[in-house]
Amino acid sequence: MKLGHVIYKVNDLDRAVEEYTAKGFMVEYGKAKNPYNALIYFAEGPYFELLGSTGMPGFAKRLLRLFGKHAFVDRLDAWDRAEEGFIGLGLENDRLEVDQEQKILDEAKVTYLKGRSGRTDPKGRKIRFRGIFPDDMQLPVLGSAFNVNVRPSGGYVHPNGVKAIKSVAFGTREELIPVIRRLCDDEGLTLFMGQGVKDVEFEYADTTADPEKK
C-alpha cells in the first residue's frame, strides 16, 4: 500500500475551503449536497482531506453499537469531537479489493471493520471503494483504489506551486510499527513512536522553493 490521504479536522468546512483556496489550492467538496468534507487532489500521491464531520448521524451510530461495532463508532466519535488539526491517515492500494491487507491484519491478530463505501461527487462521478477500519485508532485506515480516477491530469500543479504531498510522519505504538510497515512500503511515510500525524510536507514544482510543512 501507499500513502492514500491525510485527514485534517476543521471547525467550519466552508471557511476552511475558502482559506485553502486563498492559499492557492484547488479544493472541491466531497459531494454537492450537504458535504461533510472537501478534498485537495494531486496528480500523484496522497490527497489532503478537510473533514468537517464524519457525516454519520447519531441514530446510525447507535444502531452500529447495537450490532457490536463499538470501536468503529469510537473512531467516528473521536473524529467528530476532535479539535482542528490532523486526526488521521489513510493508506491505499492500487486494486479494487483489500483482501491482501485483510490477511496481514489477521496474521497480526488485529481486529477491524471491513466494508464498502461510496459517494457521488460534485462532478457527478460515482466513487466506490472498499475500506478497513482497524479497531485500534493508532493504526491508519486502509482503502482500495477508487473505481474511477478522480485525480487531475499528470503534471498538474496547484496555483501556489504545490504538486504533491512529499512526506508524512505518523506516530504510533512501537509494536504496531512492523504491522504498518508490512502494509505500506511508501518511502514518503516516516513512522515514529508517538500518536498520530505530526508533519505533512508538500512538494513544489519549482524545486528551488522552500518546502512548506502544514
Disulfide bonds with the S-S distance in Angstrom:
none
